[in-house]
Amino acid sequence: MRFKNPAAAMILGISPAIIAATIVASVLFGAKQIHWTIVWDALVHFDENDVNHQIIVHSRMPRAIGALLRFSGRIGRHDAGDDPK
């Protein structure tokens, strides 16, 4: 598949990496700084007694996923011409 506009192809190619980086940043940074190894451990080996794991799983991940879904829904409405003002 060939794109007529190389800038559009570049944006389409880079967008997934930007979205992934935004989700990672949203989970890593907050009122309490949590190291990425703790985030990984919370996702892979959740310990309900660890406060950091609870923050990540019950607060930061839903926030990041919710923001992604809201953003994708906003784009979907805009593309469909159903953009409320």
PDB file of N, CA, C and O in Angstrom:
ATOM      1  N   MET A   1       0.836  -1.168   0.000  1.00  0.00           N
ATOM      2  CA  MET A   1       0.000   0.000   0.000  1.00  0.00           C
ATOM      3  C   MET A   1       0.886   1.237   0.000  1.00  0.00           C
ATOM      4  O   MET A   1       1.829   1.343   0.784  1.00  0.00           O
ATOM      5  N   ARG A   2       0.573   2.151  -0.873  1.00  0.00           N
ATOM      6  CA  ARG A   2       1.355   3.372  -0.996  1.00  0.00           C
ATOM      7  C   ARG A   2       0.526   4.572  -0.598  1.00  0.00           C
ATOM      8  O   ARG A   2      -0.615   4.723  -1.036  1.00  0.00           O
ATOM      9  N   PHE A   3       1.096   5.422   0.229  1.00  0.00           N
ATOM     10  CA  PHE A   3       0.416   6.638   0.647  1.00  0.00           C
ATOM     11  C   PHE A   3       0.765   7.768  -0.297  1.00  0.00           C
ATOM     12  O   PHE A   3       1.911   7.904  -0.728  1.00  0.00           O
ATOM     13  N   LYS A   4      -0.224   8.571  -0.613  1.00  0.00           N
ATOM     14  CA  LYS A   4       0.013   9.733  -1.471  1.00  0.00           C
ATOM     15  C   LYS A   4       0.710  10.845  -0.705  1.00  0.00           C
ATOM     16  O   LYS A   4       1.461  11.632  -1.280  1.00  0.00           O
ATOM     17  N   ASN A   5       0.460  10.903   0.579  1.00  0.00           N
ATOM     18  CA  ASN A   5       1.045  11.950   1.400  1.00  0.00           C
ATOM     19  C   ASN A   5       2.025  11.318   2.391  1.00  0.00           C
ATOM     20  O   ASN A   5       1.602  10.615   3.308  1.00  0.00           O
ATOM     21  N   PRO A   6       3.338  11.562   2.216  1.00  0.00           N
ATOM     22  CA  PRO A   6       4.309  10.928   3.120  1.00  0.00           C
ATOM     23  C   PRO A   6       4.172  11.404   4.571  1.00  0.00           C
ATOM     24  O   PRO A   6       4.485  10.648   5.491  1.00  0.00           O
ATOM     25  N   ALA A   7       3.719  12.620   4.789  1.00  0.00           N
ATOM     26  CA  ALA A   7       3.535  13.111   6.161  1.00  0.00           C
ATOM     27  C   ALA A   7       2.436  12.317   6.867  1.00  0.00           C
ATOM     28  O   ALA A   7       2.562  11.988   8.047  1.00  0.00           O
ATOM     29  N   ALA A   8       1.366  12.012   6.148  1.00  0.00           N
ATOM     30  CA  ALA A   8       0.280  11.219   6.732  1.00  0.00           C
ATOM     31  C   ALA A   8       0.766   9.812   7.062  1.00  0.00           C
ATOM     32  O   ALA A   8       0.388   9.252   8.091  1.00  0.00           O
ATOM     33  N   ALA A   9       1.586   9.248   6.214  1.00  0.00           N
ATOM     34  CA  ALA A   9       2.134   7.915   6.471  1.00  0.00           C
ATOM     35  C   ALA A   9       3.036   7.936   7.697  1.00  0.00           C
ATOM     36  O   ALA A   9       3.026   6.991   8.486  1.00  0.00           O
ATOM     37  N   MET A  10       3.815   8.996   7.866  1.00  0.00           N
ATOM     38  CA  MET A  10       4.693   9.107   9.020  1.00  0.00           C
ATOM     39  C   MET A  10       3.875   9.239  10.305  1.00  0.00           C
ATOM     40  O   MET A  10       4.184   8.600  11.311  1.00  0.00           O
ATOM     41  N   ILE A  11       2.845  10.058  10.268  1.00  0.00           N
ATOM     42  CA  ILE A  11       1.991  10.229  11.442  1.00  0.00           C
ATOM     43  C   ILE A  11       1.307   8.910  11.791  1.00  0.00           C
ATOM     44  O   ILE A  11       1.221   8.542  12.962  1.00  0.00           O
ATOM     45  N   LEU A  12       0.827   8.211  10.786  1.00  0.00           N
ATOM     46  CA  LEU A  12       0.174   6.924  11.012  1.00  0.00           C
ATOM     47  C   LEU A  12       1.150   5.898  11.590  1.00  0.00           C
ATOM     48  O   LEU A  12       0.767   5.064  12.411  1.00  0.00           O
ATOM     49  N   GLY A  13       2.383   5.961  11.167  1.00  0.00           N
ATOM     50  CA  GLY A  13       3.383   5.021  11.675  1.00  0.00           C
ATOM     51  C   GLY A  13       3.865   5.337  13.078  1.00  0.00           C
ATOM     52  O   GLY A  13       4.172   4.428  13.850  1.00  0.00           O
ATOM     53  N   ILE A  14       3.934   6.622  13.418  1.00  0.00           N
ATOM     54  CA  ILE A  14       4.455   7.044  14.719  1.00  0.00           C
ATOM     55  C   ILE A  14       3.376   7.029  15.801  1.00  0.00           C
ATOM     56  O   ILE A  14       3.692   6.879  16.981  1.00  0.00           O
ATOM     57  N   SER A  15       2.136   7.179  15.425  1.00  0.00           N
ATOM     58  CA  SER A  15       1.039   7.304  16.396  1.00  0.00           C
ATOM     59  C   SER A  15       0.972   6.175  17.418  1.00  0.00           C
ATOM     60  O   SER A  15       0.808   6.471  18.602  1.00  0.00           O
ATOM     61  N   PRO A  16       1.087   4.904  17.044  1.00  0.00           N
ATOM     62  CA  PRO A  16       1.031   3.849  18.072  1.00  0.00           C
ATOM     63  C   PRO A  16       2.135   3.979  19.121  1.00  0.00           C
ATOM     64  O   PRO A  16       1.903   3.698  20.297  1.00  0.00           O
ATOM     65  N   ALA A  17       3.321   4.398  18.715  1.00  0.00           N
ATOM     66  CA  ALA A  17       4.416   4.574  19.673  1.00  0.00           C
ATOM     67  C   ALA A  17       4.130   5.736  20.617  1.00  0.00           C
ATOM     68  O   ALA A  17       4.428   5.658  21.809  1.00  0.00           O
ATOM     69  N   ILE A  18       3.555   6.804  20.091  1.00  0.00           N
ATOM     70  CA  ILE A  18       3.215   7.959  20.927  1.00  0.00           C
ATOM     71  C   ILE A  18       2.121   7.578  21.920  1.00  0.00           C
ATOM     72  O   ILE A  18       2.184   7.960  23.089  1.00  0.00           O
ATOM     73  N   ILE A  19       1.131   6.838  21.471  1.00  0.00           N
ATOM     74  CA  ILE A  19       0.050   6.402  22.360  1.00  0.00           C
ATOM     75  C   ILE A  19       0.602   5.490  23.455  1.00  0.00           C
ATOM     76  O   ILE A  19       0.247   5.642  24.624  1.00  0.00           O
ATOM     77  N   ALA A  20       1.457   4.557  23.089  1.00  0.00           N
ATOM     78  CA  ALA A  20       2.050   3.653  24.086  1.00  0.00           C
ATOM     79  C   ALA A  20       2.897   4.432  25.089  1.00  0.00           C
ATOM     80  O   ALA A  20       2.834   4.160  26.288  1.00  0.00           O
ATOM     81  N   ALA A  21       3.681   5.388  24.623  1.00  0.00           N
ATOM     82  CA  ALA A  21       4.511   6.200  25.522  1.00  0.00           C
ATOM     83  C   ALA A  21       3.649   7.031  26.463  1.00  0.00           C
ATOM     84  O   ALA A  21       4.002   7.214  27.628  1.00  0.00           O
ATOM     85  N   THR A  22       2.525   7.532  25.969  1.00  0.00           N
ATOM     86  CA  THR A  22       1.620   8.316  26.806  1.00  0.00           C
ATOM     87  C   THR A  22       0.999   7.456  27.891  1.00  0.00           C
ATOM     88  O   THR A  22       0.886   7.890  29.037  1.00  0.00           O
ATOM     89  N   ILE A  23       0.597   6.243  27.545  1.00  0.00           N
ATOM     90  CA  ILE A  23       0.023   5.336  28.543  1.00  0.00           C
ATOM     91  C   ILE A  23       1.067   4.979  29.598  1.00  0.00           C
ATOM     92  O   ILE A  23       0.763   4.973  30.791  1.00  0.00           O
ATOM     93  N   VAL A  24       2.277   4.685  29.176  1.00  0.00           N
ATOM     94  CA  VAL A  24       3.346   4.346  30.119  1.00  0.00           C
ATOM     95  C   VAL A  24       3.624   5.530  31.044  1.00  0.00           C
ATOM     96  O   VAL A  24       3.764   5.351  32.254  1.00  0.00           O
ATOM     97  N   ALA A  25       3.704   6.738  30.481  1.00  0.00           N
ATOM     98  CA  ALA A  25       3.948   7.929  31.306  1.00  0.00           C
ATOM     99  C   ALA A  25       2.808   8.162  32.287  1.00  0.00           C
ATOM    100  O   ALA A  25       3.036   8.551  33.433  1.00  0.00           O
ATOM    101  N   SER A  26       1.587   7.926  31.839  1.00  0.00           N
ATOM    102  CA  SER A  26       0.430   8.109  32.712  1.00  0.00           C
ATOM    103  C   SER A  26       0.457   7.144  33.889  1.00  0.00           C
ATOM    104  O   SER A  26       0.027   7.491  34.989  1.00  0.00           O
ATOM    105  N   VAL A  27       0.958   5.942  33.664  1.00  0.00           N
ATOM    106  CA  VAL A  27       1.027   4.949  34.742  1.00  0.00           C
ATOM    107  C   VAL A  27       2.232   5.219  35.651  1.00  0.00           C
ATOM    108  O   VAL A  27       2.135   5.032  36.864  1.00  0.00           O
ATOM    109  N   LEU A  28       3.348   5.647  35.096  1.00  0.00           N
ATOM    110  CA  LEU A  28       4.559   5.854  35.887  1.00  0.00           C
ATOM    111  C   LEU A  28       4.502   7.101  36.755  1.00  0.00           C
ATOM    112  O   LEU A  28       4.956   7.079  37.899  1.00  0.00           O
ATOM    113  N   PHE A  29       3.949   8.191  36.225  1.00  0.00           N
ATOM    114  CA  PHE A  29       4.016   9.472  36.919  1.00  0.00           C
ATOM    115  C   PHE A  29       2.687   9.824  37.544  1.00  0.00           C
ATOM    116  O   PHE A  29       1.632   9.674  36.929  1.00  0.00           O
ATOM    117  N   GLY A  30       2.750  10.286  38.750  1.00  0.00           N
ATOM    118  CA  GLY A  30       1.565  10.697  39.486  1.00  0.00           C
ATOM    119  C   GLY A  30       1.997  11.417  40.742  1.00  0.00           C
ATOM    120  O   GLY A  30       3.140  11.863  40.842  1.00  0.00           O
ATOM    121  N   ALA A  31       1.094  11.537  41.704  1.00  0.00           N
ATOM    122  CA  ALA A  31       1.433  12.204  42.957  1.00  0.00           C
ATOM    123  C   ALA A  31       2.555  11.454  43.676  1.00  0.00           C
ATOM    124  O   ALA A  31       3.362  12.055  44.385  1.00  0.00           O
ATOM    125  N   LYS A  32       2.593  10.154  43.487  1.00  0.00           N
ATOM    126  CA  LYS A  32       3.652   9.335  44.083  1.00  0.00           C
ATOM    127  C   LYS A  32       4.487   8.738  42.957  1.00  0.00           C
ATOM    128  O   LYS A  32       3.950   8.082  42.065  1.00  0.00           O
ATOM    129  N   GLN A  33       5.788   8.959  42.994  1.00  0.00           N
ATOM    130  CA  GLN A  33       6.689   8.427  41.972  1.00  0.00           C
ATOM    131  C   GLN A  33       6.863   6.923  42.199  1.00  0.00           C
ATOM    132  O   GLN A  33       7.237   6.497  43.291  1.00  0.00           O
ATOM    133  N   ILE A  34       6.590   6.125  41.168  1.00  0.00           N
ATOM    134  CA  ILE A  34       6.726   4.673  41.265  1.00  0.00           C
ATOM    135  C   ILE A  34       7.654   4.198  40.151  1.00  0.00           C
ATOM    136  O   ILE A  34       7.453   4.533  38.983  1.00  0.00           O
ATOM    137  N   HIS A  35       8.651   3.432  40.511  1.00  0.00           N
ATOM    138  CA  HIS A  35       9.644   2.946  39.542  1.00  0.00           C
ATOM    139  C   HIS A  35       9.003   1.963  38.567  1.00  0.00           C
ATOM    140  O   HIS A  35       8.057   1.255  38.911  1.00  0.00           O
ATOM    141  N   TRP A  36       9.537   1.931  37.339  1.00  0.00           N
ATOM    142  CA  TRP A  36       8.933   1.089  36.295  1.00  0.00           C
ATOM    143  C   TRP A  36       8.983  -0.385  36.641  1.00  0.00           C
ATOM    144  O   TRP A  36       8.125  -1.143  36.190  1.00  0.00           O
ATOM    145  N   THR A  37       9.963  -0.819  37.428  1.00  0.00           N
ATOM    146  CA  THR A  37      10.021  -2.240  37.797  1.00  0.00           C
ATOM    147  C   THR A  37       8.860  -2.614  38.724  1.00  0.00           C
ATOM    148  O   THR A  37       8.357  -3.736  38.675  1.00  0.00           O
ATOM    149  N   ILE A  38       8.445  -1.680  39.556  1.00  0.00           N
ATOM    150  CA  ILE A  38       7.298  -1.932  40.426  1.00  0.00           C
ATOM    151  C   ILE A  38       6.020  -1.992  39.596  1.00  0.00           C
ATOM    152  O   ILE A  38       5.131  -2.799  39.870  1.00  0.00           O
ATOM    153  N   VAL A  39       5.933  -1.131  38.576  1.00  0.00           N
ATOM    154  CA  VAL A  39       4.765  -1.161  37.683  1.00  0.00           C
ATOM    155  C   VAL A  39       4.695  -2.506  36.978  1.00  0.00           C
ATOM    156  O   VAL A  39       3.629  -3.120  36.920  1.00  0.00           O
ATOM    157  N   TRP A  40       5.804  -2.966  36.447  1.00  0.00           N
ATOM    158  CA  TRP A  40       5.833  -4.255  35.760  1.00  0.00           C
ATOM    159  C   TRP A  40       5.445  -5.385  36.714  1.00  0.00           C
ATOM    160  O   TRP A  40       4.671  -6.273  36.359  1.00  0.00           O
ATOM    161  N   ASP A  41       5.991  -5.337  37.919  1.00  0.00           N
ATOM    162  CA  ASP A  41       5.688  -6.362  38.915  1.00  0.00           C
ATOM    163  C   ASP A  41       4.198  -6.343  39.281  1.00  0.00           C
ATOM    164  O   ASP A  41       3.590  -7.394  39.486  1.00  0.00           O
ATOM    165  N   ALA A  42       3.619  -5.145  39.359  1.00  0.00           N
ATOM    166  CA  ALA A  42       2.184  -5.050  39.684  1.00  0.00           C
ATOM    167  C   ALA A  42       1.329  -5.641  38.577  1.00  0.00           C
ATOM    168  O   ALA A  42       0.285  -6.234  38.850  1.00  0.00           O
ATOM    169  N   LEU A  43       1.753  -5.490  37.342  1.00  0.00           N
ATOM    170  CA  LEU A  43       0.974  -6.020  36.221  1.00  0.00           C
ATOM    171  C   LEU A  43       1.143  -7.529  36.063  1.00  0.00           C
ATOM    172  O   LEU A  43       0.212  -8.225  35.657  1.00  0.00           O
ATOM    173  N   VAL A  44       2.322  -8.024  36.382  1.00  0.00           N
ATOM    174  CA  VAL A  44       2.606  -9.440  36.179  1.00  0.00           C
ATOM    175  C   VAL A  44       2.339 -10.273  37.442  1.00  0.00           C
ATOM    176  O   VAL A  44       1.792 -11.373  37.359  1.00  0.00           O
ATOM    177  N   HIS A  45       2.726  -9.745  38.603  1.00  0.00           N
ATOM    178  CA  HIS A  45       2.586 -10.476  39.869  1.00  0.00           C
ATOM    179  C   HIS A  45       1.911  -9.574  40.893  1.00  0.00           C
ATOM    180  O   HIS A  45       2.568  -9.075  41.807  1.00  0.00           O
ATOM    181  N   PHE A  46       0.621  -9.363  40.751  1.00  0.00           N
ATOM    182  CA  PHE A  46      -0.107  -8.451  41.630  1.00  0.00           C
ATOM    183  C   PHE A  46      -0.124  -8.954  43.066  1.00  0.00           C
ATOM    184  O   PHE A  46      -0.452 -10.112  43.326  1.00  0.00           O
ATOM    185  N   ASP A  47       0.235  -8.065  44.001  1.00  0.00           N
ATOM    186  CA  ASP A  47       0.198  -8.374  45.432  1.00  0.00           C
ATOM    187  C   ASP A  47      -0.781  -7.400  46.080  1.00  0.00           C
ATOM    188  O   ASP A  47      -0.514  -6.200  46.145  1.00  0.00           O
ATOM    189  N   GLU A  48      -1.900  -7.908  46.552  1.00  0.00           N
ATOM    190  CA  GLU A  48      -2.946  -7.044  47.099  1.00  0.00           C
ATOM    191  C   GLU A  48      -2.522  -6.333  48.380  1.00  0.00           C
ATOM    192  O   GLU A  48      -3.175  -5.373  48.789  1.00  0.00           O
ATOM    193  N   ASN A  49      -1.458  -6.775  49.012  1.00  0.00           N
ATOM    194  CA  ASN A  49      -0.973  -6.138  50.230  1.00  0.00           C
ATOM    195  C   ASN A  49       0.010  -5.001  49.958  1.00  0.00           C
ATOM    196  O   ASN A  49       0.353  -4.251  50.872  1.00  0.00           O
ATOM    197  N   ASP A  50       0.463  -4.866  48.727  1.00  0.00           N
ATOM    198  CA  ASP A  50       1.406  -3.808  48.360  1.00  0.00           C
ATOM    199  C   ASP A  50       0.621  -2.575  47.898  1.00  0.00           C
ATOM    200  O   ASP A  50      -0.148  -2.642  46.940  1.00  0.00           O
ATOM    201  N   VAL A  51       0.824  -1.460  48.587  1.00  0.00           N
ATOM    202  CA  VAL A  51       0.089  -0.232  48.276  1.00  0.00           C
ATOM    203  C   VAL A  51       0.418   0.267  46.865  1.00  0.00           C
ATOM    204  O   VAL A  51      -0.468   0.748  46.159  1.00  0.00           O
ATOM    205  N   ASN A  52       1.675   0.157  46.451  1.00  0.00           N
ATOM    206  CA  ASN A  52       2.054   0.599  45.102  1.00  0.00           C
ATOM    207  C   ASN A  52       1.320  -0.209  44.030  1.00  0.00           C
ATOM    208  O   ASN A  52       0.886   0.351  43.023  1.00  0.00           O
ATOM    209  N   HIS A  53       1.181  -1.495  44.237  1.00  0.00           N
ATOM    210  CA  HIS A  53       0.454  -2.339  43.284  1.00  0.00           C
ATOM    211  C   HIS A  53      -1.010  -1.915  43.219  1.00  0.00           C
ATOM    212  O   HIS A  53      -1.598  -1.876  42.138  1.00  0.00           O
ATOM    213  N   GLN A  54      -1.594  -1.603  44.354  1.00  0.00           N
ATOM    214  CA  GLN A  54      -2.992  -1.155  44.373  1.00  0.00           C
ATOM    215  C   GLN A  54      -3.159   0.167  43.647  1.00  0.00           C
ATOM    216  O   GLN A  54      -4.130   0.357  42.915  1.00  0.00           O
ATOM    217  N   ILE A  55      -2.212   1.090  43.845  1.00  0.00           N
ATOM    218  CA  ILE A  55      -2.271   2.378  43.150  1.00  0.00           C
ATOM    219  C   ILE A  55      -2.233   2.166  41.647  1.00  0.00           C
ATOM    220  O   ILE A  55      -3.007   2.772  40.906  1.00  0.00           O
ATOM    221  N   ILE A  56      -1.336   1.310  41.206  1.00  0.00           N
ATOM    222  CA  ILE A  56      -1.168   1.083  39.767  1.00  0.00           C
ATOM    223  C   ILE A  56      -2.400   0.417  39.165  1.00  0.00           C
ATOM    224  O   ILE A  56      -2.938   0.894  38.166  1.00  0.00           O
ATOM    225  N   VAL A  57      -2.845  -0.678  39.763  1.00  0.00           N
ATOM    226  CA  VAL A  57      -3.917  -1.483  39.173  1.00  0.00           C
ATOM    227  C   VAL A  57      -5.296  -0.838  39.336  1.00  0.00           C
ATOM    228  O   VAL A  57      -6.135  -0.923  38.439  1.00  0.00           O
ATOM    229  N   HIS A  58      -5.525  -0.198  40.476  1.00  0.00           N
ATOM    230  CA  HIS A  58      -6.865   0.319  40.746  1.00  0.00           C
ATOM    231  C   HIS A  58      -7.032   1.796  40.453  1.00  0.00           C
ATOM    232  O   HIS A  58      -8.159   2.293  40.457  1.00  0.00           O
ATOM    233  N   SER A  59      -5.946   2.515  40.200  1.00  0.00           N
ATOM    234  CA  SER A  59      -6.060   3.948  39.955  1.00  0.00           C
ATOM    235  C   SER A  59      -5.443   4.352  38.619  1.00  0.00           C
ATOM    236  O   SER A  59      -6.114   4.928  37.762  1.00  0.00           O
ATOM    237  N   ARG A  60      -4.166   4.046  38.452  1.00  0.00           N
ATOM    238  CA  ARG A  60      -3.461   4.568  37.270  1.00  0.00           C
ATOM    239  C   ARG A  60      -3.804   3.840  35.973  1.00  0.00           C
ATOM    240  O   ARG A  60      -3.983   4.484  34.939  1.00  0.00           O
ATOM    241  N   MET A  61      -3.899   2.526  36.007  1.00  0.00           N
ATOM    242  CA  MET A  61      -4.256   1.803  34.773  1.00  0.00           C
ATOM    243  C   MET A  61      -5.661   2.157  34.290  1.00  0.00           C
ATOM    244  O   MET A  61      -5.831   2.421  33.100  1.00  0.00           O
ATOM    245  N   PRO A  62      -6.673   2.175  35.157  1.00  0.00           N
ATOM    246  CA  PRO A  62      -7.999   2.586  34.678  1.00  0.00           C
ATOM    247  C   PRO A  62      -8.011   4.014  34.144  1.00  0.00           C
ATOM    248  O   PRO A  62      -8.709   4.313  33.175  1.00  0.00           O
ATOM    249  N   ARG A  63      -7.234   4.901  34.781  1.00  0.00           N
ATOM    250  CA  ARG A  63      -7.150   6.284  34.303  1.00  0.00           C
ATOM    251  C   ARG A  63      -6.547   6.330  32.906  1.00  0.00           C
ATOM    252  O   ARG A  63      -7.056   7.038  32.037  1.00  0.00           O
ATOM    253  N   ALA A  64      -5.473   5.587  32.680  1.00  0.00           N
ATOM    254  CA  ALA A  64      -4.807   5.591  31.379  1.00  0.00           C
ATOM    255  C   ALA A  64      -5.694   4.968  30.299  1.00  0.00           C
ATOM    256  O   ALA A  64      -5.804   5.504  29.196  1.00  0.00           O
ATOM    257  N   ILE A  65      -6.318   3.847  30.615  1.00  0.00           N
ATOM    258  CA  ILE A  65      -7.185   3.173  29.641  1.00  0.00           C
ATOM    259  C   ILE A  65      -8.425   4.008  29.367  1.00  0.00           C
ATOM    260  O   ILE A  65      -8.868   4.097  28.222  1.00  0.00           O
ATOM    261  N   GLY A  66      -8.991   4.622  30.400  1.00  0.00           N
ATOM    262  CA  GLY A  66     -10.155   5.486  30.213  1.00  0.00           C
ATOM    263  C   GLY A  66      -9.839   6.685  29.340  1.00  0.00           C
ATOM    264  O   GLY A  66     -10.645   7.068  28.492  1.00  0.00           O
ATOM    265  N   ALA A  67      -8.664   7.284  29.543  1.00  0.00           N
ATOM    266  CA  ALA A  67      -8.265   8.416  28.710  1.00  0.00           C
ATOM    267  C   ALA A  67      -8.097   7.989  27.260  1.00  0.00           C
ATOM    268  O   ALA A  67      -8.489   8.718  26.349  1.00  0.00           O
ATOM    269  N   LEU A  68      -7.523   6.824  27.041  1.00  0.00           N
ATOM    270  CA  LEU A  68      -7.352   6.319  25.674  1.00  0.00           C
ATOM    271  C   LEU A  68      -8.700   6.086  25.011  1.00  0.00           C
ATOM    272  O   LEU A  68      -8.891   6.441  23.848  1.00  0.00           O
ATOM    273  N   LEU A  69      -9.630   5.495  25.741  1.00  0.00           N
ATOM    274  CA  LEU A  69     -10.956   5.240  25.170  1.00  0.00           C
ATOM    275  C   LEU A  69     -11.718   6.536  24.900  1.00  0.00           C
ATOM    276  O   LEU A  69     -12.394   6.654  23.878  1.00  0.00           O
ATOM    277  N   ARG A  70     -11.613   7.515  25.815  1.00  0.00           N
ATOM    278  CA  ARG A  70     -12.274   8.800  25.577  1.00  0.00           C
ATOM    279  C   ARG A  70     -11.703   9.482  24.353  1.00  0.00           C
ATOM    280  O   ARG A  70     -12.444  10.043  23.547  1.00  0.00           O
ATOM    281  N   PHE A  71     -10.371   9.435  24.208  1.00  0.00           N
ATOM    282  CA  PHE A  71      -9.721  10.066  23.065  1.00  0.00           C
ATOM    283  C   PHE A  71     -10.115   9.374  21.764  1.00  0.00           C
ATOM    284  O   PHE A  71     -10.390  10.041  20.767  1.00  0.00           O
ATOM    285  N   SER A  72     -10.143   8.050  21.767  1.00  0.00           N
ATOM    286  CA  SER A  72     -10.507   7.326  20.543  1.00  0.00           C
ATOM    287  C   SER A  72     -11.976   7.554  20.199  1.00  0.00           C
ATOM    288  O   SER A  72     -12.330   7.629  19.022  1.00  0.00           O
ATOM    289  N   GLY A  73     -12.829   7.665  21.207  1.00  0.00           N
ATOM    290  CA  GLY A  73     -14.232   7.975  20.951  1.00  0.00           C
ATOM    291  C   GLY A  73     -14.410   9.361  20.380  1.00  0.00           C
ATOM    292  O   GLY A  73     -15.267   9.583  19.526  1.00  0.00           O
ATOM    293  N   ARG A  74     -13.607  10.291  20.847  1.00  0.00           N
ATOM    294  CA  ARG A  74     -13.668  11.668  20.334  1.00  0.00           C
ATOM    295  C   ARG A  74     -13.247  11.697  18.861  1.00  0.00           C
ATOM    296  O   ARG A  74     -13.871  12.382  18.051  1.00  0.00           O
ATOM    297  N   ILE A  75     -12.212  10.969  18.524  1.00  0.00           N
ATOM    298  CA  ILE A  75     -11.771  10.918  17.129  1.00  0.00           C
ATOM    299  C   ILE A  75     -12.842  10.253  16.271  1.00  0.00           C
ATOM    300  O   ILE A  75     -13.113  10.707  15.159  1.00  0.00           O
ATOM    301  N   GLY A  76     -13.455   9.179  16.778  1.00  0.00           N
ATOM    302  CA  GLY A  76     -14.495   8.483  16.023  1.00  0.00           C
ATOM    303  C   GLY A  76     -15.678   9.381  15.722  1.00  0.00           C
ATOM    304  O   GLY A  76     -16.220   9.337  14.618  1.00  0.00           O
ATOM    305  N   ARG A  77     -16.090  10.196  16.683  1.00  0.00           N
ATOM    306  CA  ARG A  77     -17.203  11.115  16.451  1.00  0.00           C
ATOM    307  C   ARG A  77     -16.814  12.180  15.451  1.00  0.00           C
ATOM    308  O   ARG A  77     -17.623  12.577  14.612  1.00  0.00           O
ATOM    309  N   HIS A  78     -15.576  12.647  15.535  1.00  0.00           N
ATOM    310  CA  HIS A  78     -15.124  13.685  14.618  1.00  0.00           C
ATOM    311  C   HIS A  78     -15.059  13.158  13.183  1.00  0.00           C
ATOM    312  O   HIS A  78     -15.451  13.848  12.242  1.00  0.00           O
ATOM    313  N   ASP A  79     -14.566  11.938  13.027  1.00  0.00           N
ATOM    314  CA  ASP A  79     -14.481  11.344  11.693  1.00  0.00           C
ATOM    315  C   ASP A  79     -15.866  11.099  11.093  1.00  0.00           C
ATOM    316  O   ASP A  79     -16.039  11.186   9.877  1.00  0.00           O
ATOM    317  N   ALA A  80     -16.830  10.800  11.921  1.00  0.00           N
ATOM    318  CA  ALA A  80     -18.164  10.514  11.430  1.00  0.00           C
ATOM    319  C   ALA A  80     -18.962  11.793  11.151  1.00  0.00           C
ATOM    320  O   ALA A  80     -20.096  11.736  10.678  1.00  0.00           O
ATOM    321  N   GLY A  81     -18.355  12.943  11.450  1.00  0.00           N
ATOM    322  CA  GLY A  81     -19.082  14.193  11.241  1.00  0.00           C
ATOM    323  C   GLY A  81     -20.136  14.418  12.298  1.00  0.00           C
ATOM    324  O   GLY A  81     -21.072  15.187  12.079  1.00  0.00           O
ATOM    325  N   ASP A  82     -20.010  13.772  13.433  1.00  0.00           N
ATOM    326  CA  ASP A  82     -20.997  13.850  14.494  1.00  0.00           C
ATOM    327  C   ASP A  82     -20.400  14.564  15.704  1.00  0.00           C
ATOM    328  O   ASP A  82     -20.612  14.157  16.846  1.00  0.00           O
ATOM    329  N   ASP A  83     -19.651  15.631  15.438  1.00  0.00           N
ATOM    330  CA  ASP A  83     -18.918  16.343  16.473  1.00  0.00           C
ATOM    331  C   ASP A  83     -19.800  17.373  17.156  1.00  0.00           C
ATOM    332  O   ASP A  83     -20.109  18.405  16.560  1.00  0.00           O
ATOM    333  N   PRO A  84     -20.216  17.118  18.402  1.00  0.00           N
ATOM    334  CA  PRO A  84     -21.071  18.099  19.091  1.00  0.00           C
ATOM    335  C   PRO A  84     -20.275  19.340  19.488  1.00  0.00           C
ATOM    336  O   PRO A  84     -19.097  19.246  19.832  1.00  0.00           O
ATOM    337  N   LYS A  85     -20.913  20.477  19.440  1.00  0.00           N
ATOM    338  CA  LYS A  85     -20.217  21.727  19.782  1.00  0.00           C
ATOM    339  C   LYS A  85     -20.736  22.281  21.050  1.00  0.00           C
ATOM    340  O   LYS A  85     -20.274  23.330  21.501  1.00  0.00           O
TER     341      LYS A  85
END
